[in-house]
Amino acid sequence: MFSLLPLGFLNTNNNMGSSLQNIMQSFFNTDFTSALNLNEMFRAKIKERDEDFIICAELPGVNKSDIKFAYKNNYFTIAVIRRAGSERSGNSFRVIQGCCGQTSRSFYAENVNIGLMKAGFKGDMLIIKLPKKGKLIETKERVLIK
């Protein structure tokens, strides 16, 4: 059916296309699915200091138990698995809905001592400190050619 639509049909300048787009958005952006908000990645930033890396991530509406960490091949990954469900009952019906989704961010962090990692979650902000194993010493050796 959608393959028969003219090319400019879903253009937002067209009233009919924009109304169809509004119907699709209102269907998929209900209160039930808006809590997941997995279409967008969560905001996060990383700061490198001499002794460690600091990662700050904004995770609104997330529980501590939904956050997972991984460190592999110098990449530190924060993954959030969100689950939501609702139930409604009436005289002759019962509706149970459930959904699950995952989003993640990865950061390149070289020379990290993962055993000394510290993480704190306060409000909606996750703060992670990744201490470095030791300072990398750049050696500048010059070989004299005789």
N, CA, C and O atoms as a DFTB+ gen file, in Angstrom:
584 C
 N C O
     1  1       0.815      -1.191       0.000
     2  2       0.000       0.000       0.000
     3  2       0.860       1.257       0.000
     4  3       0.584       2.198      -0.744
     5  1       1.904       1.279       0.833
     6  2       2.729       2.470       0.922
     7  2       3.599       2.654      -0.319
     8  3       4.051       3.767      -0.590
     9  1       3.839       1.598      -1.067
    10  2       4.641       1.752      -2.272
    11  2       3.878       2.492      -3.362
    12  3       4.490       2.950      -4.327
    13  1       2.556       2.623      -3.238
    14  2       1.753       3.315      -4.221
    15  2       1.625       4.806      -3.943
    16  3       1.015       5.535      -4.725
    17  1       2.201       5.266      -2.826
    18  2       2.107       6.674      -2.471
    19  2       3.033       7.501      -3.354
    20  3       4.130       7.050      -3.684
    21  1       2.615       8.693      -3.740
    22  2       3.509       9.564      -4.510
    23  2       4.745       9.914      -3.698
    24  3       4.722       9.851      -2.469
    25  1       5.809      10.279      -4.370
    26  2       7.085      10.536      -3.724
    27  2       7.003      11.638      -2.682
    28  3       7.613      11.510      -1.621
    29  1       6.275      12.714      -2.943
    30  2       6.199      13.839      -2.011
    31  2       5.073      13.714      -0.996
    32  3       4.756      14.691      -0.318
    33  1       4.460      12.543      -0.869
    34  2       3.298      12.390       0.011
    35  2       3.634      12.623       1.476
    36  3       2.859      13.258       2.191
    37  1       4.765      12.124       1.931
    38  2       5.127      12.270       3.334
    39  2       5.887      13.553       3.614
    40  3       6.420      13.732       4.709
    41  1       5.942      14.430       2.655
    42  2       6.556      15.736       2.851
    43  2       5.722      16.522       3.857
    44  3       4.495      16.522       3.762
    45  1       6.352      17.188       4.813
    46  2       5.619      17.900       5.857
    47  2       4.866      19.109       5.326
    48  3       4.004      19.639       6.028
    49  1       5.162      19.570       4.102
    50  2       4.422      20.685       3.514
    51  2       3.035      20.255       3.054
    52  3       2.141      21.086       2.901
    53  1       2.862      18.977       2.839
    54  2       1.596      18.427       2.400
    55  2       0.734      18.123       3.628
    56  3       1.180      17.409       4.526
    57  1      -0.483      18.650       3.682
    58  2      -1.357      18.445       4.842
    59  2      -1.692      16.980       5.062
    60  3      -1.717      16.505       6.197
    61  1      -1.950      16.261       3.964
    62  2      -2.323      14.863       4.100
    63  2      -1.150      14.038       4.633
    64  3      -1.341      13.165       5.479
    65  1       0.053      14.308       4.145
    66  2       1.237      13.591       4.611
    67  2       1.552      13.904       6.055
    68  3       1.919      13.014       6.822
    69  1       1.411      15.169       6.434
    70  2       1.713      15.530       7.824
    71  2       0.689      14.952       8.780
    72  3       1.032      14.609       9.912
    73  1      -0.583      14.833       8.347
    74  2      -1.581      14.229       9.234
    75  2      -1.295      12.749       9.420
    76  3      -1.480      12.224      10.518
    77  1      -0.847      12.060       8.371
    78  2      -0.467      10.656       8.505
    79  2       0.733      10.512       9.428
    80  3       0.795       9.592      10.244
    81  1       1.682      11.423       9.293
    82  2       2.850      11.403      10.165
    83  2       2.437      11.656      11.610
    84  3       2.969      11.015      12.517
    85  1       1.509      12.567      11.846
    86  2       1.016      12.827      13.205
    87  2       0.317      11.621      13.787
    88  3       0.470      11.333      14.974
    89  1      -0.447      10.908      12.977
    90  2      -1.127       9.702      13.453
    91  2      -0.107       8.653      13.872
    92  3      -0.261       8.024      14.919
    93  1       0.930       8.459      13.067
    94  2       1.969       7.470      13.397
    95  2       2.710       7.859      14.664
    96  3       2.985       7.008      15.509
    97  1       3.040       9.152      14.805
    98  2       3.748       9.598      16.001
    99  2       2.877       9.471      17.235
   100  3       3.364       9.062      18.289
   101  1       1.599       9.812      17.130
   102  2       0.730       9.711      18.303
   103  2       0.498       8.262      18.686
   104  3       0.293       7.962      19.862
   105  1       0.524       7.350      17.708
   106  2       0.339       5.931      18.020
   107  2       1.552       5.350      18.737
   108  3       1.408       4.612      19.712
   109  1       2.750       5.686      18.253
   110  2       3.958       5.105      18.818
   111  2       4.531       5.901      19.981
   112  3       5.401       5.387      20.683
   113  1       4.089       7.116      20.214
   114  2       4.596       7.928      21.316
   115  2       3.552       8.075      22.414
   116  3       3.270       9.186      22.865
   117  1       2.988       6.973      22.836
   118  2       2.007       6.996      23.920
   119  2       2.725       7.112      25.250
   120  3       3.953       7.044      25.302
   121  1       1.973       7.285      26.322
   122  2       2.574       7.374      27.651
   123  2       3.345       6.110      27.985
   124  3       4.353       6.158      28.689
   125  1       2.869       4.976      27.478
   126  2       3.513       3.703      27.773
   127  2       4.900       3.621      27.149
   128  3       5.853       3.217      27.815
   129  1       5.026       3.997      25.887
   130  2       6.323       3.888      25.215
   131  2       7.202       5.105      25.426
   132  3       8.413       5.018      25.221
   133  1       6.643       6.232      25.825
   134  2       7.478       7.416      26.014
   135  2       8.400       7.270      27.219
   136  3       9.440       7.926      27.279
   137  1       8.036       6.416      28.183
   138  2       8.902       6.192      29.337
   139  2      10.206       5.519      28.924
   140  3      11.237       5.707      29.569
   141  1      10.159       4.741      27.857
   142  2      11.377       4.061      27.406
   143  2      12.311       5.031      26.702
   144  3      13.514       5.026      26.962
   145  1      11.780       5.860      25.821
   146  2      12.548       6.887      25.118
   147  2      13.865       6.337      24.568
   148  3      14.924       6.936      24.753
   149  1      13.785       5.200      23.896
   150  2      14.997       4.559      23.389
   151  2      15.386       5.029      21.997
   152  3      16.388       4.570      21.447
   153  1      14.611       5.936      21.422
   154  2      14.966       6.454      20.103
   155  2      16.184       7.351      20.173
   156  3      16.894       7.513      19.181
   157  1      16.431       7.929      21.321
   158  2      17.563       8.824      21.484
   159  2      18.573       8.220      22.451
   160  3      18.202       7.502      23.379
   161  1      19.828       8.508      22.233
   162  2      20.851       8.052      23.156
   163  2      20.874       8.999      24.344
   164  3      20.550      10.179      24.212
   165  1      21.254       8.488      25.489
   166  2      21.332       9.340      26.664
   167  2      22.553      10.243      26.557
   168  3      23.539       9.906      25.902
   169  1      22.467      11.394      27.213
   170  2      23.569      12.349      27.181
   171  2      24.687      11.870      28.088
   172  3      24.447      11.418      29.208
   173  1      25.896      11.973      27.597
   174  2      27.059      11.569      28.383
   175  2      28.282      12.322      27.881
   176  3      28.369      12.712      26.717
   177  1      29.225      12.513      28.800
   178  2      30.489      13.141      28.407
   179  2      31.612      12.492      29.200
   180  3      31.406      11.975      30.298
   181  1      32.795      12.531      28.621
   182  2      33.966      11.943      29.272
   183  2      35.038      13.027      29.372
   184  3      35.219      13.839      28.465
   185  1      35.737      13.012      30.496
   186  2      36.807      13.979      30.732
   187  2      38.044      13.201      31.153
   188  3      37.982      12.367      32.057
   189  1      39.157      13.471      30.504
   190  2      40.409      12.801      30.855
   191  2      41.267      13.745      31.677
   192  3      41.510      14.890      31.297
   193  1      41.719      13.231      32.816
   194  2      42.664      13.962      33.650
   195  2      43.942      13.137      33.715
   196  3      44.004      12.041      33.157
   197  1      44.959      13.656      34.391
   198  2      46.238      12.948      34.468
   199  2      46.102      11.596      35.158
   200  3      46.738      10.625      34.749
   201  1      45.279      11.526      36.198
   202  2      45.188      10.309      37.006
   203  2      43.987       9.426      36.696
   204  3      43.976       8.258      37.085
   205  1      42.958       9.958      35.995
   206  2      41.757       9.155      35.754
   207  2      40.909       9.726      34.620
   208  3      41.197      10.786      34.065
   209  1      39.854       8.981      34.301
   210  2      38.808       9.419      33.391
   211  2      37.547       9.617      34.227
   212  3      37.280       8.839      35.143
   213  1      36.781      10.643      33.918
   214  2      35.498      10.883      34.583
   215  2      34.415      10.832      33.500
   216  3      34.483      11.553      32.504
   217  1      33.416       9.970      33.711
   218  2      32.290       9.869      32.791
   219  2      31.040      10.310      33.530
   220  3      30.734       9.794      34.606
   221  1      30.318      11.263      32.956
   222  2      29.047      11.730      33.512
   223  2      27.945      11.420      32.501
   224  3      28.047      11.789      31.331
   225  1      26.894      10.741      32.957
   226  2      25.785      10.376      32.071
   227  2      24.460      10.753      32.720
   228  3      24.239      10.490      33.902
   229  1      23.585      11.367      31.939
   230  2      22.253      11.712      32.403
   231  2      21.310      10.564      32.068
   232  3      21.114      10.229      30.900
   233  1      20.725       9.961      33.112
   234  2      19.835       8.821      32.925
   235  2      18.515       9.052      33.665
   236  3      18.291       8.452      34.717
   237  1      17.648       9.902      33.141
   238  2      16.389      10.164      33.844
   239  2      15.455       8.959      33.802
   240  3      15.289       8.320      32.763
   241  1      14.854       8.664      34.940
   242  2      13.876       7.582      35.027
   243  2      14.464       6.194      35.005
   244  3      13.748       5.232      34.730
   245  1      15.747       6.057      35.287
   246  2      16.416       4.749      35.246
   247  2      16.752       4.318      36.668
   248  3      17.172       5.136      37.486
   249  1      16.568       3.042      36.958
   250  2      16.954       2.482      38.254
   251  2      18.401       2.000      38.192
   252  3      18.926       1.706      37.118
   253  1      19.037       1.925      39.363
   254  2      20.429       1.445      39.419
   255  2      20.556       0.036      38.849
   256  3      21.550      -0.289      38.199
   257  1      19.559      -0.787      39.089
   258  2      19.625      -2.179      38.646
   259  2      19.542      -2.323      37.125
   260  3      19.853      -3.390      36.597
   261  1      19.132      -1.277      36.415
   262  2      19.020      -1.328      34.958
   263  2      20.306      -0.926      34.246
   264  3      20.355      -0.949      33.016
   265  1      21.354      -0.557      34.994
   266  2      22.600      -0.065      34.407
   267  2      23.655      -1.172      34.452
   268  3      23.871      -1.793      35.492
   269  1      24.302      -1.408      33.326
   270  2      25.365      -2.413      33.222
   271  2      26.614      -1.766      32.635
   272  3      26.520      -0.874      31.792
   273  1      27.791      -2.222      33.087
   274  2      29.071      -1.718      32.600
   275  2      29.853      -2.843      31.926
   276  3      29.701      -4.013      32.275
   277  1      30.679      -2.478      30.971
   278  2      31.593      -3.434      30.341
   279  2      32.845      -2.684      29.907
   280  3      32.774      -1.528      29.488
   281  1      33.995      -3.352      30.011
   282  2      35.259      -2.783      29.548
   283  2      35.973      -3.849      28.741
   284  3      36.370      -4.887      29.271
   285  1      36.131      -3.584      27.455
   286  2      36.761      -4.559      26.576
   287  2      37.489      -3.818      25.456
   288  3      36.931      -2.904      24.849
   289  1      38.717      -4.207      25.188
   290  2      39.532      -3.628      24.114
   291  2      39.612      -2.105      24.207
   292  3      39.464      -1.404      23.206
   293  1      39.848      -1.606      25.416
   294  2      39.995      -0.173      25.704
   295  2      38.712       0.634      25.479
   296  3      38.779       1.860      25.387
   297  1      37.565      -0.006      25.390
   298  2      36.285       0.686      25.276
   299  2      35.449       0.399      26.517
   300  3      35.201      -0.757      26.861
   301  1      35.023       1.463      27.177
   302  2      34.151       1.359      28.340
   303  2      32.721       1.626      27.876
   304  3      32.443       2.672      27.289
   305  1      31.819       0.686      28.137
   306  2      30.442       0.772      27.659
   307  2      29.477       0.856      28.822
   308  3      29.569       0.090      29.781
   309  1      28.550       1.796      28.727
   310  2      27.441       1.902      29.671
   311  2      26.192       1.464      28.913
   312  3      25.848       2.047      27.886
   313  1      25.519       0.441      29.420
   314  2      24.287      -0.053      28.794
   315  2      23.136       0.100      29.774
   316  3      23.278      -0.162      30.968
   317  1      21.996       0.526      29.251
   318  2      20.795       0.691      30.056
   319  2      19.711      -0.177      29.442
   320  3      19.364      -0.028      28.270
   321  1      19.183      -1.082      30.246
   322  2      18.086      -1.943      29.812
   323  2      16.843      -1.483      30.553
   324  3      16.782      -1.534      31.782
   325  1      15.851      -1.033      29.792
   326  2      14.627      -0.526      30.408
   327  2      13.476      -1.475      30.130
   328  3      13.294      -1.959      29.013
   329  1      12.721      -1.722      31.159
   330  2      11.537      -2.569      31.038
   331  2      10.344      -1.781      31.578
   332  3      10.460      -1.075      32.580
   333  1       9.222      -1.905      30.921
   334  2       8.016      -1.220      31.379
   335  2       6.822      -2.121      31.119
   336  3       6.827      -2.955      30.214
   337  1       5.822      -1.932      31.922
   338  2       4.615      -2.728      31.750
   339  2       3.433      -2.016      32.360
   340  3       3.580      -1.190      33.261
   341  1       2.257      -2.348      31.856
   342  2       1.035      -1.787      32.419
   343  2      -0.075      -2.815      32.297
   344  3      -0.018      -3.729      31.476
   345  1      -1.065      -2.643      33.121
   346  2      -2.185      -3.569      33.123
   347  2      -3.468      -2.782      33.375
   348  3      -3.532      -1.943      34.274
   349  1      -4.488      -3.067      32.564
   350  2      -5.808      -2.458      32.736
   351  2      -6.851      -3.556      32.730
   352  3      -6.754      -4.520      31.970
   353  1      -7.844      -3.402      33.579
   354  2      -8.934      -4.372      33.633
   355  2     -10.265      -3.649      33.603
   356  3     -10.387      -2.521      34.082
   357  1     -11.248      -4.301      33.042
   358  2     -12.601      -3.765      32.985
   359  2     -13.595      -4.859      33.301
   360  3     -13.231      -5.910      33.828
   361  1     -14.852      -4.609      32.978
   362  2     -15.889      -5.597      33.250
   363  2     -15.684      -6.886      32.463
   364  3     -15.849      -7.983      32.996
   365  1     -15.324      -6.744      31.199
   366  2     -15.212      -7.931      30.363
   367  2     -13.871      -8.034      29.644
   368  3     -13.754      -8.784      28.675
   369  1     -12.859      -7.297      30.098
   370  2     -11.569      -7.366      29.420
   371  2     -10.433      -7.162      30.411
   372  3     -10.611      -6.643      31.513
   373  1      -9.274      -7.588      29.972
   374  2      -8.037      -7.379      30.719
   375  2      -6.922      -7.163      29.697
   376  3      -6.703      -8.011      28.832
   377  1      -6.211      -6.028      29.793
   378  2      -5.146      -5.692      28.854
   379  2      -3.827      -5.639      29.620
   380  3      -3.695      -4.915      30.608
   381  1      -2.867      -6.408      29.154
   382  2      -1.534      -6.402      29.742
   383  2      -0.559      -6.047      28.631
   384  3      -0.508      -6.713      27.597
   385  1       0.223      -4.977      28.856
   386  2       1.216      -4.552      27.878
   387  2       2.589      -4.602      28.514
   388  3       2.736      -4.347      29.709
   389  1       3.575      -4.926      27.733
   390  2       4.950      -4.929      28.213
   391  2       5.897      -4.634      27.075
   392  3       5.629      -4.982      25.926
   393  1       6.992      -3.999      27.389
   394  2       8.011      -3.763      26.375
   395  2       9.371      -3.663      27.053
   396  3       9.474      -3.407      28.253
   397  1      10.389      -3.868      26.270
   398  2      11.756      -3.859      26.770
   399  2      12.630      -3.235      25.695
   400  3      12.385      -3.420      24.503
   401  1      13.642      -2.499      26.114
   402  2      14.549      -1.901      25.152
   403  2      15.903      -1.653      25.785
   404  3      16.037      -1.640      27.008
   405  1      16.902      -1.455      24.945
   406  2      18.252      -1.239      25.438
   407  2      18.908      -0.124      24.630
   408  3      18.701      -0.003      23.423
   409  1      19.697       0.681      25.320
   410  2      20.512       1.697      24.667
   411  2      21.878       1.699      25.348
   412  3      21.987       1.350      26.524
   413  1      22.901       2.085      24.629
   414  2      24.246       2.066      25.215
   415  2      25.122       3.142      24.581
   416  3      24.854       3.628      23.483
   417  1      26.168       3.493      25.306
   418  2      27.190       4.425      24.828
   419  2      28.542       3.818      25.155
   420  3      28.717       3.212      26.212
   421  1      29.496       3.979      24.253
   422  2      30.853       3.479      24.461
   423  2      31.842       4.631      24.374
   424  3      31.664       5.573      23.601
   425  1      32.894       4.532      25.191
   426  2      33.929       5.558      25.249
   427  2      35.292       4.886      25.177
   428  3      35.514       3.840      25.785
   429  1      36.193       5.493      24.433
   430  2      37.551       4.976      24.362
   431  2      38.317       5.482      25.577
   432  3      38.466       6.689      25.770
   433  1      38.798       4.554      26.388
   434  2      39.560       4.897      27.594
   435  2      40.718       3.909      27.701
   436  3      40.530       2.744      28.053
   437  1      41.908       4.392      27.393
   438  2      43.088       3.526      27.352
   439  2      43.778       3.502      28.709
   440  3      43.774       4.499      29.432
   441  1      44.378       2.345      29.059
   442  2      45.209       2.212      30.253
   443  2      44.393       2.388      31.535
   444  3      44.805       3.129      32.427
   445  1      43.241       1.717      31.637
   446  2      42.338       1.857      32.778
   447  2      42.505       0.683      33.743
   448  3      42.598      -0.469      33.320
   449  1      42.543       0.988      35.040
   450  2      42.541      -0.034      36.083
   451  2      41.089      -0.255      36.493
   452  3      40.584       0.423      37.388
   453  1      40.426      -1.191      35.847
   454  2      38.990      -1.395      36.030
   455  2      38.652      -1.893      37.435
   456  3      37.522      -1.722      37.893
   457  1      39.603      -2.499      38.115
   458  2      39.371      -2.984      39.476
   459  2      39.172      -1.866      40.483
   460  3      38.556      -2.091      41.525
   461  1      39.670      -0.674      40.208
   462  2      39.531       0.468      41.114
   463  2      38.442       1.445      40.675
   464  3      38.377       2.570      41.170
   465  1      37.584       1.015      39.742
   466  2      36.515       1.868      39.246
   467  2      35.538       2.210      40.367
   468  3      35.221       1.365      41.203
   469  1      35.064       3.455      40.377
   470  2      34.053       3.895      41.336
   471  2      32.900       4.507      40.556
   472  3      33.109       5.250      39.596
   473  1      31.673       4.184      40.981
   474  2      30.496       4.720      40.307
   475  2      29.501       5.206      41.350
   476  3      29.327       4.587      42.400
   477  1      28.858       6.316      41.046
   478  2      27.826       6.865      41.916
   479  2      26.622       7.286      41.093
   480  3      26.761       7.790      39.979
   481  1      25.434       7.074      41.655
   482  2      24.193       7.409      40.951
   483  2      23.342       8.228      41.897
   484  3      22.830       7.712      42.891
   485  1      23.192       9.510      41.587
   486  2      22.431      10.403      42.444
   487  2      21.446      11.176      41.584
   488  3      21.840      11.850      40.632
   489  1      20.169      11.079      41.919
   490  2      19.146      11.721      41.096
   491  2      19.087      11.027      39.756
   492  3      18.798       9.832      39.680
   493  1      19.357      11.767      38.704
   494  2      19.387      11.211      37.356
   495  2      20.793      11.188      36.769
   496  3      20.959      10.915      35.580
   497  1      21.806      11.471      37.585
   498  2      23.180      11.597      37.090
   499  2      24.030      10.413      37.545
   500  3      24.099      10.106      38.735
   501  1      24.668       9.760      36.594
   502  2      25.607       8.679      36.853
   503  2      27.005       9.234      36.671
   504  3      27.323       9.785      35.616
   505  1      27.857       9.093      37.703
   506  2      29.237       9.574      37.626
   507  2      30.167       8.391      37.862
   508  3      30.052       7.692      38.869
   509  1      31.080       8.174      36.934
   510  2      31.999       7.035      36.994
   511  2      33.424       7.574      36.958
   512  3      33.759       8.417      36.126
   513  1      34.261       7.078      37.870
   514  2      35.691       7.412      37.874
   515  2      36.466       6.160      37.489
   516  3      36.355       5.118      38.135
   517  1      37.241       6.281      36.440
   518  2      38.075       5.181      35.952
   519  2      39.534       5.562      36.151
   520  3      40.088       6.301      35.338
   521  1      40.178       5.068      37.227
   522  2      41.583       5.418      37.441
   523  2      42.492       4.752      36.407
   524  3      42.227       3.647      35.933
   525  1      43.541       5.441      36.085
   526  2      44.516       4.903      35.139
   527  2      45.490       3.973      35.865
   528  3      45.719       4.110      37.066
   529  1      46.057       3.029      35.119
   530  2      47.016       2.087      35.706
   531  2      48.299       2.778      36.108
   532  3      48.923       2.396      37.098
   533  1      48.687       3.745      35.393
   534  2      49.925       4.494      35.655
   535  2      50.142       5.448      34.518
   536  3      49.629       5.251      33.417
   537  1      50.881       6.452      34.778
   538  2      51.124       7.417      33.718
   539  2      51.979       6.784      32.635
   540  3      52.954       6.084      32.907
   541  1      51.589       7.048      31.419
   542  2      52.390       6.601      30.296
   543  2      53.553       7.568      30.144
   544  3      53.353       8.776      30.020
   545  1      54.744       7.044      30.153
   546  2      55.936       7.886      30.063
   547  2      56.426       7.850      28.626
   548  3      56.747       6.796      28.078
   549  1      56.472       9.011      28.049
   550  2      56.992       9.102      26.694
   551  2      58.509       9.189      26.768
   552  3      59.070      10.065      27.425
   553  1      59.140       8.280      26.096
   554  2      60.603       8.310      26.074
   555  2      61.045       8.805      24.711
   556  3      60.588       8.327      23.674
   557  1      61.913       9.738      24.738
   558  2      62.467      10.281      23.498
   559  2      63.938       9.897      23.466
   560  3      64.806      10.565      24.027
   561  1      64.162       8.820      22.802
   562  2      65.537       8.341      22.697
   563  2      66.091       8.756      21.335
   564  3      65.455       8.630      20.289
   565  1      67.269       9.239      21.422
   566  2      67.919       9.648      20.198
   567  2      69.178       8.796      20.039
   568  3      70.016       8.716      20.938
   569  1      69.279       8.192      18.921
   570  2      70.438       7.356      18.642
   571  2      71.416       8.164      17.798
   572  3      71.088       8.671      16.726
   573  1      72.602       8.259      18.318
   574  2      73.657       8.981      17.578
   575  2      74.295       8.019      16.580
   576  3      74.697       6.905      16.913
   577  1      74.365       8.482      15.396
   578  2      74.986       7.664      14.353
   579  2      76.409       8.173      14.148
   580  3      76.636       9.349      13.862
   581  1      77.349       7.261      14.301
   582  2      78.756       7.653      14.148
   583  2      79.305       7.160      12.863
   584  3      80.476       7.394      12.562
